[in-house]
Amino acid sequence: MAVFTIELLTFRVFFSIVGVIGNTILILALIQNRLSRLKSFEVFLLGLAVSNLEEILIVDIYDIITLLDETESSISKWECRTMKFLTMFGEIASISFTVLISIFRYQKLRDADKNLPIFLDNIRSAWLVSVFCVFISLLISIPTYIVDLDGHMEKDNHNSSKCPPDFFQCHKGNCPLLSRLYKYIFILICNLLPVLIVTFTGCLIIKVLLGQRNKVIPAEIGGSQILARKKSKDKMHRSTVSVLSAMALFQASWTAYLVLQLAFDADDFYGYYEVEFCLAILYTAISPYVYGIGNNLFSFKTLFAKK
């Protein structure tokens, strides 16, 4: 059992390092052309990368403080709640931007040949919606300062810390009603609903892609126009494949996370928190590479381009 825990801790460190590097590179690649030149999709990617990076760094700092707390008992209740708030904020913001990217890509792909105006394709609208996602994430995270944690702080066979890593840690025999209610509302709105939305939009994107395969380019279009359209279409197709891959990763990691939260308890097995962390951080750590490579943002030309 100890070996199992050590392996999971190794995965935690590995995912943290990979995630910090990937999201940092993605942020640098996006801001090379300055914020004023970003397109809507790039604004959403930037929001996702910043949210991912914030979540990973806060969780790492949180782990260090919790480890010190076990030896020095230095962390206060409000410091604990602040760390939980920041962790939850990064997690919800990451999920929100993923949903936003999936919806935007479907709308963009659906109307690619119609030249119809898309609300999210307007850069001001993109920034406005991004700010709204951040605001919603802050709003949903605020209850970490309100919900009573006393029921969480008592007996814990696997973690002697006064600041448990799982905000929803709630012993079966002693779980405050407000904590239990908030847990299931949170899981429903912030985990299950986004997974369903991403799954639905993913199916719609695949349907559009299959429909576009049968379209024929009109004969009256010149050769140069055909070449330019083909190049643009290939670029969009590669980007869409990366979005679909990231969406599949999102579905897999958060579905497994939901199963863990709903079917198991922290007392069921040793290493529960490590498993929970790996599932929650899987998408956060790997998605920047999927988006970056698929949209040609991780190339040396992009990263080291002169402003």
Secondary structure, 3 states (H helix, E strand, C coil): CHHHHHHHHHHHHHHHHHHHHHHHHHHHHHHHHCHHHCCHHHHHHHHHHHHHHHHHHHHHHHHHHHHHHHHHCCCCHHHHHHHHHHHHHHHHHHHHHHHHHHHHHHHHHHCCCCCCCCHHHCHHHHHHHHHHHHHHHHHHHHHHHCCCCHHHCCCCCCCCCCCCCCCCCCECCECCHHHHHHHHHHHHHHHHHHHHHHHHHHHHHHHHHHHHCCCCCCCCCCHHHHHHHHHHHHHHHHHHHHHHHHHHHHHHHHHHHHHHHHHCCCCCCCCHHHHHHHHHHHHHHHHHHHHHHHCCCCCHHHHCCCC
